[in-house]
């Protein structure tokens, strides 16, 4: 897949007073660049030292690279080269009418890694992005990877069906989500962000933080979001996961209201070990 790179933004100044890293006080607009993938621009943010070990963050359904504003500077200050991007159809990236299946999305990821010359990287896939990590390894191997993180991720397989009776996504629930997004995206995202940030019946962020997430969600193209939602709900990653052999961390909260721990994170060790005797650490984070 053809890709091109815009001019790299300048790095920050030296470390600030009292040991405070200049990465914590950057102008975000100066850290963005366009990576052109298959003729279409993808909005990429990169901070941290150019020679640092790369960490590539892949967002969930309703997010973008700005989902990680509180995480990226901390890792950059610790010496990592931190990269994130708006998936096609989301954020500021181009919004084509098609290409929201996981094979195409991982083509995009590979093109970005190639263009930015990323090697020895850790891929962090959150929610829908965890599917991209699994499918990426299955299709492109681990030559560019050091490790992977699945954070509240959709694998192994969300859709409930005969051979996946514990899948948390029923046909009724999938149809309800699709109908809600199709009818009124603004209303859908308003409810989605409440569900997303709620644990044990309580909103776990401030209303200002939820509004930030809502503004980011509303940048998504409706057609892109509908196709992406169908993909993360119906894609089976059970044959992809056993191909992951690099060090792997699974992090999942037991209060996750979007991708429940039961039927997703809890099944990771089984999905790996049925094809390979590999120990996979799963951190179950308790709400409250």
JOSUL-V442723 format. One line per field, one symbol per residue. psi: psi as a letter, one per 20 degrees, with the letter a starting at -180 (. if undefined). Layout:
psi=???
This chain:
psi=pqqqprppqqrrarpaqkjppiiikrohhijqrppookjpppoppprrphjqpqppppragjbahihkhigghghghijqopprqoqpiqcirqmrirkjrhghhhgggghggghjlprlqppoopdhhhhhgghgghhiajhjqgrqpoolqhqgohppagjmhjpiorhggghggghghhgngggghghghgggjppkjppjrrhghhhghghghiiqpggghghgghghhipojhiggiioirppppppqijoignqgpiehhiggghgiiipnppopoooppq.
